[in-house]
Structure formats: C-alpha cells, structure tokens
Amino acid sequence: MVSLNNNGYEDIVIAINPSVPENETLIQSIKADVIVADPYLKYGDDPYTLQYGQCGEKGQYIHFTPNFLLTDNMSIYGPRGKVFVHEWAHLRWGVFDEYNVDQPFYISRKNTIEATRCSTHITGMNVVFNECKGGSCITRQCRRDSKTGLYEAKCTFIPNKSQTARDSIMFMQNLNS
C-alpha cells in the first residue's frame, strides 16, 4: 500500500510487537513498513529485511530491535538513516546485499583472492582475529587454504575507515564514501 508522493513515501505501516514496552522515543525513531520486536536469535540486534523472493521482488518487512533504535553506541551499523535506506532497498525493490557471509572471498580473473564486496576499490585488510579484550584485538594475516585456494575459513575482510572509493549502500552502509 506504500505510495511515493512528492519524493516522500505515504501509507507506510509500522507494527510494534506487543511484548515491546511502550516508549515515546522508540515511536519517534521509526518512520516505514517496519516491525519492531525483540532480537531474533539468528540476527541479534542486526537490522534485516525478510525476503522470500528473487532479485526485484519486494520483501515482506523490515525488522528492527528496540536496542538498535534506542542505543547510540552501535557505530558498526553506520547512521540509522543509511541503515534504513539499505533495508528499504531490500523491502521496496527486492535488492540483495553486495557482500556474502557464506562466500566472503573469491578468486579474481587476475588469480588473486578478493573479498566479496562492491566496489573492489574499497581497501582493507584480510585478517584472523586471535584474541579480543576490551576494545582491542590481536590479529594475524590470513593463510591460504591449499584445498580451496582461498583464505582459511576464519579470515575476515576489514575495510579501512578512510576510503576514497565510492561504495554501494548495499555493501557497507557504515562507510562514508
């Protein structure tokens, strides 16, 4: 039922799960076809959009948790507005993420290992986290798996905070570029 009128959306329905306590700040923080409910085990406080269809088919709903909407220390997600735009693209246009947690690396045409991302001009490090305490972690470089030719399973691509490459909001909405 959502319609676009004068560059703004109208008739957006928001459902807040009855188990979520009434909170005026929470109500002011939501503006779409959104469900606000306690974390789903698989995602924790990560925002997500339920999508059953293929690319181009609208999603079912966006799920935010009260903790995501009310806590300001969740810088890993980026600004809430950008997170919303990312999730809205899933919901409204059936767009999918431009990262892949199941296949985080691939072998490029140049026979190099690349992190799955858009754009490939986004710079960063490929590391394995050995130990994290407080706000710091001990890391090491990723090793190549001789069977797959890719990096070992625990390898993670960490984008540099400062980027010159323009990225897609469907990759990492927390990057300024």
N, C-alpha and C positions, 0 to 999 in steps of 0.2 A: 503494500500500500504506500510505500515511500515514494514521494514525488519531488522532483527538482523544480524550484520556483525562484527566479531571480538570484541564481547562484547559491541557493541555500536549500537544504532538504526540509520537507514538511511531512507530517503524519508518521513520524518515527515512533515506534512503540518500544518502551523500556520496561522490562519485568525485573523486579527485585524479589528474590526468593523470600518467602515468609519467615524463614529462620534467621535472616539478617536483621539485627536490631534497627529500629528507625533512627535515622541520623540525617539532619538537615544538610551537613557538609557533604555527605555522600550524594544526596539528591542534587546538590549544586554541581557536583563533579561529573555527572553523566549528561550527555547531550546526544542517542541513536537506538536501532533495533538491538538492544543490549540486554543481557541478563547479568545481574549482579548476584553472585552466590559464593558460598564458601569454596575454598580450593578443591579442585578435582585432583585425586591422588596423582594421576599421571603428570599433571602440569604444575602443581603447586600454585603459586601466585602469578605464574606466567599467563598473560592475556592470550586468548586463542579464539579462532572462529571455527565453528563446526561446519565442515564442508563435506557433503556426501558425493557431490557431482564431479564432473571433469572441469578442466580449464574453461572459463567462460560461463559456467553455470553458477547462479547465485548460491551463497552459503545460507545456513539456517539461522544462526545468531552469533553474536559476539559475546564472549564470557569474560567478565572482569571480576576480580575478587575485591571485597571491601578493603583489604590490606593494600592492594595495588592502587586503588583510587585515593586512599587516605594517607598513605605513607610517602613522605618526600625523599627518603633515602634509597630509592630504587633506581639509581642512576644507570644501572645496567640496561634498562629498557629504553632509555632516552626520554625526551619530553613526552608527556602524556598525549599531546596533540599529534605528534608524529606516530606514536603507537596506535592512536585511534585511526589515523589515515591508513596505516599499514593493515589494520584489521578490517577497516571499511572496504579496502580493495578486495579482500577475501570475500566479504559478505555481499557486496553490491555487484561486483564484476567477476567473481569466481577466479581471481588471480591467485597464484600459488607463490610460496616462498622461493627466493633465489639463493637458498642455502639448503644443505641436505645433511641432517644429522646421521642418517644411515649410511651415506656415502660422502664423507666430508672431504675426500681428496680424489683426484683423478689424474691420469697421465695425459699430458697435453700432446699436441701434434709435434712439439719440439722435444718430446720424450723427457719432459721434466714433470715433477709432481707438483700439482697446483691444488690449492684449497678451492672447494666448490664455493664460488662467490660471483657477484656481479657488481662491479666490474673487476676484471683481473688486474686492473691497475691499482687496486687497493693493496697497500703494502702492510706487511705484518711479519710475525714470527711463527714458526711451527715448533711447538714445544710440548713436552710431557711434564705435568705437574707432579713433583715427587712428594712435597710436603708443604702444607699451608697452615700458618698460625697467625692469628690476628688479621692484619691486612696485607701480609707479605707471603710470598710463595717461593719455594726453591724449585727451579725448573732445569731441564736439560733439553738438548736438541733431540729431535725425533730421529729414530733409526728406521732404515728401510727394511720392510718385510721381504725376505727373499722369495717367498711363495707368491705374493701378490704384486710385488714391485712397487707397492705404495708404502706410505708410512705405517708404522705399527698402530694397533687399534687405539691406544691411549693418546695418540697425538692430537693436538688441538691447534687450530689457526687462531692467533690473537692479533687482530688488526692494530696497527699503530694508532694512537689517539689523534695525532695530527696527520691529516690526509690532504693531498692535492687532487686526487682522483675523485670524480663525481661518482657517487654510488646510487644504487636503486634503493628506494624506501622498502622494497620487498626483500632486500638483503639484510641490512642492519640500520634500523631507523635511529639508532643512537649515535651514528657518525654524522658530524656536522656537514660534511661535504655531500 
